[in-house]
Amino acid sequence: MSQTDVRDWSERSRELSQLLARAGLGDRAAFARLYEATSGHLYAVVQRIQRDRALAEDLLQEIYVSVWKAAASFDAARSQPLTWLTHIARNRAIDSLRRAQAQPRTESLSPADDDDDRPDPADTLASPDPGPLDLLGQASQRRELDHCLQRLTPPQRQSVALAFFDGLSHAEVAEHLRQPLGTVKSWVRRALTTLKACLDRAAGRDAGSEGAA
């Protein structure tokens, strides 16, 4: 990971870095200020991944428990504070989805009463796992997306990754990349246009292949 120069940070980033440093020393007041300054952003990051509002709110509290425990490990030479916090939030949200998918789904399989006209659950219970065709389609989509991403310039790819995978706003992407906000907006806009055209062409090819089959 490339090193960052604190001197190039915005005033907000420097303030967040100081709050993290103080929280790492056990300063609860600094941690409370950090929460107030960043919880709205991190909640938005979580909700992009975990759509259930109640679960997202629970996750947010778990995330800040992790931040409190890990604050002393924040290294300003390696990343900006909001990028570091977003990384923690995004990973915890993704982990929550994985845990949910791994949990067994239970349903009573006892035969229905003779006078109950409901179908036997054993006859209707479907596997939650994707079938072979679903897996094949997902793999194909990932390959197409990776292919289309390679058509972007490096700044466009990095901007899109920060905006959509890490959940940063355009202003935060601009701060992270140390580029003017207008430049970053242009990169993201052109990248999305290129990706849409590339994916549309891929979808057209797939439709043509199905029609010829």
NORFENSUL-V262521 format. One record per backbone hydrogen bond with DSSP energy under -0.5 kcal/mol. CO is the residue of the C=O (numbers start at 1). NH is the residue of the N-H. E is the energy in kcal/mol with one decimal. If there is no record, write none. Layout:
BEGIN
CO/NH/E  CO/NH/E
END
This chain:
BEGIN
4/6/-0.6  5/8/-2.2  6/9/-1.7  10/14/-2.1  11/15/-2.1  12/16/-2.6  13/17/-2.3  14/18/-2.0  15/19/-2.3  16/20/-2.4  17/21/-2.3  18/22/-2.3  19/23/-2.6  20/24/-2.4  21/25/-0.6  22/25/-0.7  22/27/-2.3  23/26/-1.9  26/28/-1.0  27/31/-1.7  28/32/-2.3  29/33/-2.0  30/34/-2.2  31/35/-2.4  32/36/-2.3  33/37/-2.0  34/38/-1.6  35/39/-2.6  38/42/-2.4  39/43/-2.4  40/44/-1.7  41/45/-1.9  42/46/-2.4  43/47/-2.5  44/48/-1.3  45/49/-0.6  46/49/-1.4  46/50/-3.7  49/51/-0.8  51/53/-0.5  52/56/-2.6  53/57/-2.3  54/58/-2.1  55/59/-2.7  56/60/-2.1  57/61/-1.5  58/62/-1.9  59/63/-2.8  60/64/-2.0  61/65/-1.6  62/66/-2.1  63/67/-2.4  64/68/-2.4  65/69/-2.0  66/70/-2.2  67/71/-1.4  70/73/-2.1  71/74/-1.5  74/76/-0.6  75/78/-1.9  75/79/-1.4  77/4/-1.9  80/84/-2.3  81/85/-2.5  82/86/-2.5  83/87/-2.1  84/88/-1.7  85/89/-2.5  86/90/-3.0  87/91/-2.2  88/92/-2.3  89/93/-2.3  90/94/-2.4  91/95/-2.4  92/96/-1.9  93/97/-1.5  94/98/-2.0  95/99/-2.5  96/100/-2.1  97/101/-2.2  98/102/-1.6  99/103/-1.1  104/106/-0.6  113/116/-1.9  115/117/-0.6  120/123/-1.9  120/124/-0.8  121/124/-0.8  121/125/-2.2  131/135/-2.5  132/136/-2.4  133/137/-2.3  134/138/-2.6  135/139/-2.4  136/140/-2.2  137/141/-2.4  138/142/-2.3  139/143/-2.2  140/144/-2.4  141/145/-2.6  142/146/-2.7  143/147/-2.5  144/148/-2.6  145/149/-2.6  146/150/-1.5  148/151/-1.3  149/152/-1.5  153/157/-2.6  154/158/-2.5  155/159/-2.3  156/160/-2.5  157/161/-2.4  158/162/-2.3  159/163/-2.4  160/164/-2.9  160/165/-0.6  161/165/-1.7  161/166/-1.6  162/168/-2.6  169/173/-2.5  170/174/-2.6  171/175/-2.0  172/176/-2.6  173/177/-2.7  174/178/-0.9  174/179/-2.2  180/184/-2.0  181/185/-2.6  182/186/-2.0  183/187/-2.4  184/188/-2.7  185/189/-2.6  186/190/-2.6  187/191/-2.4  188/192/-2.5  189/193/-1.9  190/194/-2.5  191/195/-2.8  192/196/-2.5  193/197/-2.2  194/198/-2.4  195/199/-2.8  196/200/-2.5  197/201/-2.0  198/202/-2.0  199/203/-2.5  200/204/-2.2  201/205/-2.2  202/206/-2.3  203/207/-2.4  204/208/-2.3  205/209/-2.2  206/210/-2.2  207/211/-2.1  208/212/-1.7  209/213/-1.1
END
